């Protein structure tokens, strides 16, 4: 039976992640990196495509779970008629090696347990050779990959699965360690699970000690920040948009994309959230990643890269996987990497400016890159692009894209003037003003009293909620007030914000997707900017209620079916939560901070 997306929790080691279901089944995991082909792919198919379950043998089981505070160490508590056990799941890393560890502790009584391991490399397609070593460990080997399983539990092979039955009494502890390493490498000794747990806990505690603490909102921010940290590669500095590929925007639909890559936009939004809470180290790591990734001419800038800055993200389909709840095709790679999205220039320049304000040290290479990006943007800003939502229906003059081109020039001006950096400031100001005038003339529909999705269109777009957030216009400008009102009229479904007009669909939802969670947080940000504090708080509280039991959010929410949709967990949703929470806490917030002091113009 397919599990709901919100039934999963994430564990990770900042190199890769795994998704653990409420019933103790790990249904998604790629090693050794976020974007590696998974060895457990049941999430997009069935158990035979790879999974690892540890759970009570009984059918009637109560489940509670939580994270250890400030970490991705997951505790799942199983209660049966015979007793209670605690399953602790976490991941660690060693030199060229990834470890997934599962510890079962007896809490009360005596509970019969079962483990079932189905390893299928390369998206569920490759059955490994399984061999038992002299020390009792099992090797699962195929091509370049080898998984080594170490445990004291007696295991047996049955129907292409590895099974084990054991009992855990109060005070007992049974551990399992699954280690990935290249198949040609000599085995490393399995780490002690208790020592590894202490080490992982200490690492997370050292980082999370700076996180906000206190009420429910602070806890929601803490969990979101930990999730963002888990999606950032500890060595490269790359930040992936989500942990998964091909979780659908609509059940049974075809809009299933691979999000295990580093979007410049998503990464810069993530940096806003981290920088506003004092995490400058992450900004330094990302800036270094950016300089490496975009090396070459600025005309070669991509909207996304691989975890280490790879450019070739060729998209292909995996036909042997049926997809989550039959939502095919399953895709690997992302063809949108070849799109032109003008807004990423503004996002990068804005992120660099925010980082400087936060105390990031001057870097000559970075400033040279920014200047080169602005020079190139000057030659293309007046051309159509593919837009923030990566539509594949042809390029248009998207208003949000033009606004963010304005942001690029505005932040270049501000970086130069406020930090004494060299650049043609007067020329940049002139280009900035030209863009501003064009957007106000061609992107605003007087009949609706609102900005529109693209020049000459009457359609609306939730990205227009960022116009005031980035400081293009003051939030009390009548055009912004009208834009927010128009979005409330036409893009709200059950109080949540859709990304854009796509026509009437089932139960009022557009064909293809649910409500986009980040856009709903943006609406709350605009309420804050317009001093509609009670409405902002009410919407934010409702959005908090869509998190799963361990505080995680996917990309979208279906208010009709009342379930999460899209890739999971989604960085965009969590960073939007953080920014809105910060805004509510200060009654001004990140939206105001981002726009503060910018060259807002009423024209």
C-alpha positions as CSV (number, residue, x, y, z in Angstrom):
1,X,0.0,0.0,0.0
2,X,1.4,3.4,-1.0
3,X,2.1,5.7,1.9
4,X,1.1,9.4,2.0
5,X,4.0,11.8,1.3
6,X,3.6,13.2,4.8
7,X,4.0,9.7,6.3
8,X,7.8,10.1,5.7
9,X,10.6,11.6,7.8
10,X,14.0,12.6,6.6
11,X,17.4,11.5,8.0
12,X,20.7,12.5,6.5
13,X,24.4,13.2,6.8
14,X,24.7,16.3,4.5
15,X,25.9,14.1,1.7
16,X,22.7,12.2,1.1
17,X,19.4,11.5,2.7
18,X,16.9,8.7,3.3
19,X,13.1,8.8,3.8
20,X,11.7,6.7,6.6
21,X,8.0,5.9,6.7
22,X,5.9,5.7,9.9
23,X,5.9,1.9,9.8
24,X,9.8,1.8,9.9
25,X,10.3,1.3,6.2
26,X,13.1,3.2,4.4
27,X,11.6,3.6,0.9
28,X,14.0,6.1,-0.6
29,X,17.8,6.4,-0.3
30,X,20.6,7.1,-2.8
31,X,24.2,6.7,-1.8
32,X,26.7,8.3,-1.6
33,X,25.2,11.6,-2.7
34,X,21.8,13.3,-2.8
35,X,21.4,12.7,-6.6
36,X,22.9,9.1,-6.6
37,X,20.7,6.4,-8.1
38,X,18.7,5.0,-5.2
39,X,19.2,1.5,-3.8
40,X,15.8,1.8,-2.1
41,X,13.2,3.1,-4.5
42,X,9.9,1.7,-3.2
43,X,8.7,5.3,-2.9
44,X,8.2,5.4,-6.6
45,X,7.1,1.9,-7.0
46,X,6.6,-1.1,-4.7
47,X,8.7,-3.0,-2.1
48,X,10.3,-5.0,-4.8
49,X,12.0,-1.9,-6.1
50,X,14.0,-1.6,-2.8
51,X,13.3,-0.9,0.8
52,X,14.4,-1.7,4.3
53,X,11.8,-2.2,7.0
54,X,12.3,-2.7,10.7
55,X,9.1,-3.0,12.7
56,X,7.2,-5.2,15.2
57,X,5.9,-8.4,13.8
58,X,2.4,-7.7,15.2
59,X,-0.2,-6.2,13.1
60,X,-1.8,-3.9,15.7
61,X,0.9,-1.3,16.4
62,X,0.7,2.3,17.7
63,X,3.3,4.6,16.3
64,X,4.7,7.9,17.7
65,X,7.8,9.6,16.4
66,X,10.0,12.6,16.9
67,X,13.4,14.1,16.0
68,X,16.0,14.6,18.6
69,X,16.0,18.3,19.0
70,X,18.1,20.2,16.5
71,X,19.1,17.2,14.5
72,X,18.0,14.7,11.9
73,X,18.2,11.8,14.3
74,X,14.8,10.2,14.1
75,X,13.1,8.2,17.0
76,X,10.1,6.0,16.2
77,X,8.3,4.5,19.2
78,X,6.3,1.3,18.5
79,X,3.8,0.2,21.1
80,X,2.2,-3.3,20.9
81,X,0.1,-5.4,23.3
82,X,3.4,-7.1,24.4
83,X,5.5,-4.0,25.0
84,X,7.3,-1.0,23.5
85,X,10.4,-0.5,21.5
86,X,12.3,2.6,20.2
87,X,13.8,2.6,16.7
88,X,16.5,5.2,16.3
89,X,17.5,6.0,12.7
90,X,20.4,8.2,11.6
91,X,23.2,8.6,9.1
92,X,26.9,9.3,9.5
93,X,29.8,9.8,7.1
94,X,33.4,8.7,6.9
95,X,36.1,9.1,4.4
96,X,34.5,8.1,1.1
97,X,31.9,6.0,3.0
98,X,28.3,6.5,4.0
99,X,26.7,4.8,7.0
100,X,23.0,4.3,7.7
101,X,22.4,3.1,11.2
102,X,19.3,1.7,12.9
103,X,19.2,1.0,16.6
104,X,16.3,-0.9,18.2
105,X,16.0,-0.4,22.0
106,X,13.6,-2.3,24.3
107,X,11.6,0.1,26.4
108,X,8.9,-2.1,28.0
109,X,7.9,-5.8,27.9
110,X,9.2,-8.1,25.2
111,X,8.4,-7.3,21.5
112,X,8.8,-9.6,18.5
113,X,10.5,-7.7,15.6
114,X,11.1,-8.3,12.0
115,X,13.5,-6.8,9.5
116,X,13.1,-7.1,5.7
117,X,15.8,-5.7,3.4
118,X,15.4,-5.5,-0.4
119,X,18.4,-3.9,-2.1
120,X,17.9,-2.9,-5.7
121,X,20.5,-0.6,-7.2
122,X,20.0,1.9,-10.0
123,X,16.4,3.0,-9.4
124,X,15.2,-0.5,-8.5
125,X,16.5,-2.2,-11.7
126,X,19.6,-4.1,-10.6
127,X,19.5,-7.1,-8.2
128,X,22.8,-7.4,-6.4
129,X,24.8,-10.4,-5.6
130,X,24.5,-11.2,-1.9
131,X,27.4,-12.9,-0.1
132,X,28.1,-13.6,3.5
133,X,31.6,-12.7,4.8
134,X,33.7,-14.6,7.3
135,X,32.8,-12.1,10.0
136,X,29.1,-12.6,9.4
137,X,28.5,-9.3,7.5
138,X,26.5,-9.4,4.3
139,X,27.7,-7.8,1.0
140,X,25.2,-6.5,-1.6
141,X,27.3,-5.9,-4.7
142,X,26.5,-4.7,-8.2
143,X,28.8,-2.9,-10.6
144,X,30.4,0.1,-8.8
145,X,28.3,-0.2,-5.7
146,X,28.5,-2.3,-2.5
147,X,26.4,-2.2,0.6
148,X,27.7,-4.0,3.7
149,X,25.2,-4.9,6.4
150,X,26.5,-5.6,10.0
151,X,24.2,-6.8,12.7
152,X,24.0,-9.5,15.4
153,X,20.6,-10.6,14.1
154,X,20.5,-13.8,12.2
155,X,19.5,-13.1,8.6
156,X,18.3,-15.4,5.9
157,X,17.5,-15.1,2.2
158,X,14.0,-15.7,0.9
159,X,12.3,-14.7,-2.4
160,X,15.1,-12.3,-3.3
161,X,14.8,-10.6,0.1
162,X,16.9,-10.6,3.2
163,X,14.8,-11.3,6.4
164,X,15.5,-11.5,10.1
165,X,13.3,-12.2,13.1
166,X,14.3,-11.2,16.6
167,X,13.0,-10.2,20.0
168,X,13.8,-7.1,22.1
169,X,13.1,-7.0,25.8
170,X,13.3,-4.0,28.1
171,X,16.9,-2.8,28.3
172,X,18.0,-4.7,25.2
173,X,19.6,-3.0,22.2
174,X,20.1,-4.3,18.7
175,X,21.9,-2.4,16.0
176,X,22.1,-2.5,12.2
177,X,24.7,-0.7,10.2
178,X,24.4,-0.5,6.4
179,X,27.6,1.0,4.8
180,X,28.0,2.1,1.2
181,X,31.4,2.2,-0.4
182,X,32.8,1.5,-3.9
183,X,32.7,-2.2,-4.7
184,X,36.4,-2.4,-5.5
185,X,37.4,-0.9,-2.1
186,X,38.5,-3.1,0.8
187,X,36.0,-3.3,3.6
188,X,36.2,-0.9,6.5
189,X,35.3,-2.1,9.9
190,X,31.7,-1.2,10.9
191,X,31.6,1.7,13.4
192,X,30.2,1.2,16.8
193,X,26.6,2.4,16.6
194,X,26.5,4.0,20.1
195,X,29.7,5.9,19.5
196,X,28.5,7.0,16.1
197,X,25.1,8.2,17.6
198,X,27.0,10.3,20.2
199,X,29.2,11.8,17.5
200,X,26.3,12.7,15.2
201,X,24.4,14.1,18.1
202,X,27.3,16.3,19.1
203,X,27.8,17.6,15.6
204,X,24.2,18.6,15.3
205,X,24.1,20.1,18.8
206,X,27.1,22.3,18.0
207,X,25.4,23.7,14.9
208,X,21.8,23.9,16.2
209,X,22.8,25.7,19.5
210,X,22.4,29.0,17.6
211,X,18.8,28.2,16.5
212,X,15.8,30.0,18.0
213,X,14.1,28.3,20.9
214,X,10.9,28.8,22.8
215,X,7.3,28.5,21.5
216,X,5.7,26.5,18.7
217,X,6.8,29.0,16.0
218,X,10.4,28.8,17.2
219,X,10.3,25.1,17.1
220,X,8.9,25.2,13.5
221,X,11.7,27.4,12.5
222,X,14.3,25.1,14.2
223,X,13.0,22.1,12.3
224,X,12.9,24.0,9.0
225,X,16.5,25.3,9.5
226,X,17.7,21.8,10.3
227,X,16.0,20.5,7.2
228,X,17.7,23.2,5.1
229,X,21.0,22.3,6.6
230,X,20.4,18.6,5.8
231,X,19.9,19.5,2.2
232,X,23.2,21.4,2.0
233,X,26.3,19.3,1.0
234,X,28.9,19.7,3.7
235,X,31.9,19.7,1.2
236,X,30.7,21.4,-1.9
237,X,28.4,24.0,-0.4
238,X,25.7,23.1,-2.9
239,X,22.1,23.2,-1.6
240,X,19.6,20.8,-3.2
241,X,16.0,21.9,-3.7
242,X,14.5,18.6,-2.4
243,X,15.4,15.1,-1.4
244,X,13.4,13.3,-4.1
245,X,12.5,13.1,-7.7
246,X,9.2,12.6,-9.4
247,X,6.8,13.0,-6.5
248,X,3.8,14.4,-8.4
249,X,2.2,17.8,-8.3
250,X,-1.1,15.9,-9.0
251,X,-1.7,12.3,-8.2
252,X,-1.8,10.3,-11.4
253,X,-0.4,13.3,-13.3
254,X,2.8,13.7,-15.5
255,X,4.3,16.8,-13.9
256,X,6.9,14.8,-12.0
257,X,10.3,16.4,-11.8
258,X,13.7,15.7,-10.4
259,X,14.6,18.3,-7.7
260,X,17.8,16.8,-6.4
261,X,19.9,19.6,-7.9
262,X,21.0,23.1,-6.9
263,X,18.7,25.9,-8.2
264,X,20.4,29.3,-7.9
265,X,17.0,30.7,-6.9
266,X,16.2,28.2,-4.2
267,X,19.8,28.4,-2.8
268,X,19.7,32.1,-2.5
269,X,16.3,32.1,-0.8
270,X,17.8,29.5,1.6
271,X,20.7,31.9,2.3
272,X,18.3,34.7,3.2
273,X,16.8,32.4,5.9
274,X,20.2,31.3,7.2
275,X,21.9,34.7,7.1
276,X,19.0,36.4,9.0
277,X,19.7,34.0,11.8
278,X,23.5,34.5,11.8
279,X,24.7,31.5,9.8
280,X,27.5,33.2,7.7
281,X,29.6,30.0,7.2
282,X,26.9,28.6,5.0
283,X,26.9,31.8,2.9
284,X,30.7,31.6,2.5
285,X,30.4,27.9,1.4
286,X,27.7,28.7,-1.1
287,X,29.5,31.7,-2.5
288,X,32.5,29.5,-3.2
289,X,30.3,26.9,-4.8
290,X,28.7,29.5,-7.0
291,X,32.0,30.9,-8.3
292,X,33.1,27.3,-9.2
293,X,29.8,26.4,-10.7
294,X,29.3,29.3,-13.0
295,X,33.0,29.5,-14.1
296,X,33.1,30.6,-17.7
297,X,31.2,33.3,-19.5
298,X,28.1,34.8,-17.9
299,X,26.1,34.0,-21.0
300,X,26.6,30.3,-20.0
301,X,24.8,30.8,-16.6
302,X,22.4,28.0,-15.8
303,X,19.5,28.2,-13.5
304,X,20.6,25.0,-11.8
305,X,23.6,22.8,-11.3
306,X,24.6,19.5,-9.8
307,X,25.6,19.2,-6.2
308,X,29.3,19.8,-7.1
309,X,28.5,22.3,-9.9
310,X,27.9,19.8,-12.7
311,X,26.3,21.3,-15.8
312,X,24.9,18.4,-17.7
313,X,21.7,17.4,-16.0
314,X,20.3,15.4,-18.9
315,X,16.6,14.5,-18.4
316,X,15.4,10.9,-19.1
317,X,12.6,8.6,-18.0
318,X,12.8,5.5,-15.9
319,X,10.0,3.3,-17.4
320,X,10.4,0.3,-15.0
321,X,9.2,2.4,-12.1
322,X,5.5,3.0,-12.1
323,X,5.7,6.2,-10.1
324,X,4.2,7.3,-6.8
325,X,0.6,6.1,-6.8
326,X,1.0,5.5,-10.5
327,X,2.1,9.0,-11.3
328,X,4.3,8.4,-14.3
329,X,6.8,9.0,-15.8
330,X,9.6,8.9,-13.2
331,X,12.2,11.3,-14.4
332,X,15.9,11.6,-13.7
333,X,17.8,14.8,-14.5
334,X,16.0,18.1,-15.4
335,X,15.8,19.6,-18.8
336,X,14.9,23.0,-17.2
337,X,18.6,23.4,-16.7
338,X,18.8,24.7,-20.2
339,X,16.1,27.3,-19.7
340,X,16.7,31.1,-19.5
341,X,15.3,32.6,-16.3
342,X,16.2,36.2,-15.9
343,X,15.2,36.3,-12.2
344,X,18.2,34.2,-11.1
345,X,20.5,37.2,-11.9
346,X,18.5,39.2,-9.4
347,X,18.5,36.5,-6.8
348,X,22.2,36.0,-7.0
349,X,23.0,39.7,-6.8
350,X,20.5,40.1,-3.9
351,X,22.0,37.2,-2.0
352,X,25.5,38.6,-2.3
353,X,24.3,42.0,-1.1
354,X,22.5,40.4,1.9
355,X,25.6,38.4,2.7
356,X,27.8,41.5,2.7
357,X,25.4,43.2,5.0
358,X,25.6,40.1,7.3
359,X,29.4,40.5,7.4
360,X,30.7,38.2,4.7
361,X,34.3,39.1,3.9
362,X,35.1,40.8,0.6
363,X,36.0,38.5,-2.2
364,X,37.4,40.0,-5.4
365,X,36.5,37.0,-7.6
366,X,32.9,37.1,-6.4
367,X,32.5,40.8,-7.2
368,X,34.1,40.3,-10.6
369,X,31.5,37.6,-11.2
370,X,28.7,39.8,-10.2
371,X,29.8,42.6,-12.5
372,X,30.1,40.2,-15.4
373,X,26.6,38.9,-14.7
374,X,25.2,42.5,-14.7
375,X,27.0,43.3,-17.9
376,X,25.4,40.2,-19.6
377,X,22.0,40.9,-18.1
378,X,22.1,44.3,-19.7
379,X,22.1,42.6,-23.1
380,X,19.2,40.2,-22.4
381,X,16.9,41.7,-19.8
382,X,14.4,43.0,-22.5
383,X,14.1,39.6,-24.1
384,X,11.4,37.0,-23.2
385,X,12.4,34.1,-20.9
386,X,11.0,30.9,-19.4
387,X,9.9,32.4,-16.1
388,X,10.2,31.3,-12.4
389,X,7.9,28.3,-12.8
390,X,9.8,26.7,-15.6
391,X,6.8,26.5,-17.9
392,X,7.6,24.6,-21.1
393,X,5.2,26.4,-23.3
394,X,7.4,29.0,-24.8
395,X,9.1,32.2,-23.6
396,X,7.3,35.3,-22.6
397,X,8.0,38.7,-21.0
398,X,7.3,37.6,-17.5
399,X,6.8,40.5,-15.1
400,X,8.5,38.8,-12.2
401,X,11.5,38.1,-14.3
402,X,11.8,41.8,-15.3
403,X,11.3,42.9,-11.6
404,X,14.2,40.6,-10.6
405,X,16.3,42.0,-13.4
406,X,15.7,45.4,-11.8
407,X,16.8,43.9,-8.5
408,X,20.1,42.8,-10.0
409,X,21.0,46.3,-11.1
410,X,19.6,47.8,-7.8
411,X,21.7,45.5,-5.7
412,X,24.8,46.1,-7.8
413,X,24.3,49.8,-7.2
414,X,23.9,49.3,-3.5
415,X,26.9,46.9,-3.2
416,X,29.1,49.4,-4.9
417,X,27.9,52.5,-3.0
418,X,27.5,51.0,0.4
419,X,30.7,48.8,0.4
420,X,33.0,50.9,-1.7
421,X,33.2,48.5,-4.6
422,X,34.2,49.6,-8.0
423,X,31.6,49.7,-10.8
424,X,29.8,52.0,-13.3
425,X,27.2,53.0,-10.7
426,X,25.5,55.8,-12.7
427,X,25.1,53.5,-15.7
428,X,23.6,50.8,-13.6
429,X,21.2,53.3,-12.1
430,X,20.1,54.3,-15.6
431,X,19.4,50.7,-16.6
432,X,17.6,50.1,-13.4
433,X,15.3,53.0,-14.0
434,X,14.6,52.0,-17.5
435,X,13.6,48.5,-16.4
436,X,11.4,50.0,-13.7
437,X,9.6,52.3,-16.1
438,X,9.0,49.5,-18.6
439,X,7.5,47.1,-16.0
440,X,5.2,49.8,-14.6
441,X,4.0,50.6,-18.2
442,X,3.7,47.1,-19.7
443,X,3.3,44.8,-16.7
444,X,0.4,46.6,-15.1
445,X,-3.2,46.1,-16.1
446,X,-5.2,49.2,-15.2
447,X,-8.5,47.3,-15.8
448,X,-7.7,44.9,-13.0
449,X,-5.7,47.4,-11.0
450,X,-2.9,44.8,-10.7
451,X,0.3,43.6,-12.2
452,X,-0.1,40.6,-14.5
453,X,1.9,37.5,-15.3
454,X,3.4,38.7,-18.5
455,X,3.3,41.7,-20.8
456,X,0.0,41.8,-22.7
457,X,-1.6,39.1,-20.5
458,X,-4.6,39.3,-18.2
459,X,-3.5,36.3,-16.2
460,X,-2.2,36.6,-12.6
461,X,0.8,34.9,-11.1
462,X,1.7,34.4,-7.4
463,X,5.3,35.5,-8.1
464,X,3.9,39.0,-8.2
465,X,3.7,38.8,-4.4
466,X,7.4,39.4,-4.4
467,X,7.2,42.8,-6.1
468,X,7.0,44.6,-2.7
469,X,9.1,42.1,-0.9
470,X,12.2,42.9,-3.0
471,X,11.6,46.6,-2.8
472,X,10.5,47.3,-6.4
473,X,7.5,49.2,-5.1
474,X,6.5,50.2,-1.5
475,X,3.9,47.8,-0.1
476,X,1.3,50.7,0.3
477,X,1.6,51.6,-3.4
478,X,-2.0,51.3,-4.8
479,X,-0.7,49.0,-7.6
480,X,0.6,46.6,-4.9
481,X,-2.5,46.8,-2.9
482,X,-4.5,46.1,-6.1
483,X,-2.2,43.2,-7.0
484,X,-2.6,41.5,-3.7
485,X,-6.4,42.0,-3.9
486,X,-6.5,40.5,-7.4
487,X,-4.5,37.5,-6.3
488,X,-6.9,37.0,-3.4
489,X,-9.8,37.0,-5.8
490,X,-8.4,34.8,-8.5
491,X,-5.6,32.6,-7.2
492,X,-6.9,31.6,-3.7
493,X,-8.4,28.1,-3.3
494,X,-9.7,27.4,0.1
495,X,-7.5,30.2,1.4
496,X,-4.3,28.9,-0.2
497,X,-2.4,30.4,-3.2
498,X,-2.1,28.8,-6.6
499,X,1.0,29.7,-8.6
500,X,-0.8,31.0,-11.7
501,X,-4.0,30.9,-13.7
502,X,-4.3,27.7,-15.7
503,X,-8.0,27.4,-16.2
504,X,-10.7,25.7,-14.1
505,X,-9.9,22.2,-13.0
506,X,-11.5,19.6,-10.7
507,X,-13.0,21.1,-7.6
508,X,-11.6,24.5,-8.5
509,X,-8.0,23.4,-8.6
510,X,-6.0,24.1,-11.8
511,X,-5.1,21.0,-13.9
512,X,-1.9,19.6,-12.7
513,X,-1.2,20.7,-9.1
514,X,-2.3,21.8,-5.7
515,X,-1.7,25.0,-3.9
516,X,2.0,26.1,-3.8
517,X,3.0,26.4,-0.2
518,X,5.8,29.0,-0.6
519,X,3.3,31.3,-2.4
520,X,0.9,31.1,0.5
521,X,3.7,32.2,2.8
522,X,4.4,35.1,0.4
523,X,0.8,36.2,0.8
524,X,1.3,36.2,4.5
525,X,4.5,38.3,4.0
526,X,2.4,40.8,2.0
527,X,-0.2,41.0,4.8
528,X,2.7,41.9,7.1
529,X,4.0,44.5,4.8
530,X,0.5,46.0,4.6
531,X,0.1,45.9,8.4
532,X,-2.6,43.3,8.2
533,X,-1.0,41.5,11.1
534,X,-4.0,39.4,12.2
535,X,-4.6,38.0,8.7
536,X,-0.9,37.2,8.4
537,X,-0.9,35.4,11.7
538,X,-4.1,33.4,10.8
539,X,-2.7,32.3,7.4
540,X,0.7,31.4,8.9
541,X,-1.0,29.3,11.7
542,X,-3.0,27.5,9.1
543,X,0.1,26.7,7.0
544,X,1.9,25.4,10.1
545,X,-1.0,22.9,10.4
546,X,-0.1,21.4,7.1
547,X,3.3,20.1,8.4
548,X,3.5,16.4,9.1
549,X,4.0,15.0,12.6
550,X,7.7,15.7,12.5
551,X,7.4,19.2,11.1
552,X,8.2,18.6,7.4
553,X,6.6,20.1,4.3
554,X,6.4,19.1,0.6
555,X,6.2,21.5,-2.3
556,X,2.4,21.7,-2.5
557,X,-0.8,21.0,-0.6
558,X,-4.1,19.7,-1.9
559,X,-6.9,21.4,0.1
560,X,-9.5,19.1,-1.4
561,X,-7.8,15.8,-0.6
562,X,-6.1,17.4,2.4
563,X,-2.6,15.9,1.7
564,X,0.8,17.0,0.7
565,X,2.0,16.9,-2.9
566,X,5.3,17.3,-4.8
567,X,8.9,16.6,-3.9
568,X,9.7,16.2,-0.2
569,X,10.9,17.8,1.9
570,X,11.0,20.9,-0.1
571,X,13.5,23.6,0.7
572,X,11.4,26.4,-0.9
573,X,8.5,25.6,1.5
574,X,10.7,25.5,4.6
575,X,12.6,28.7,3.9
576,X,9.4,30.5,3.2
577,X,8.1,29.3,6.6
578,X,11.3,30.7,8.3
579,X,11.0,34.1,6.6
580,X,7.3,34.5,7.5
581,X,8.0,33.4,11.0
582,X,10.8,36.0,11.3
583,X,8.4,38.6,10.0
584,X,5.7,37.8,12.5
585,X,8.2,37.8,15.3
586,X,9.4,41.3,14.5
587,X,6.1,42.6,13.1
588,X,8.3,43.7,10.2
589,X,10.2,40.7,9.2
590,X,12.4,39.4,6.4
591,X,10.2,40.9,3.7
592,X,10.8,44.4,5.1
593,X,14.5,43.7,5.8
594,X,15.0,42.6,2.2
595,X,13.3,45.7,0.8
596,X,14.7,48.1,3.5
597,X,16.7,50.9,2.0
598,X,16.2,49.9,-1.6
599,X,15.4,52.3,-4.3
600,X,11.7,52.0,-4.2
601,X,10.1,54.3,-6.7
602,X,6.6,55.5,-7.3
603,X,6.3,56.1,-11.0
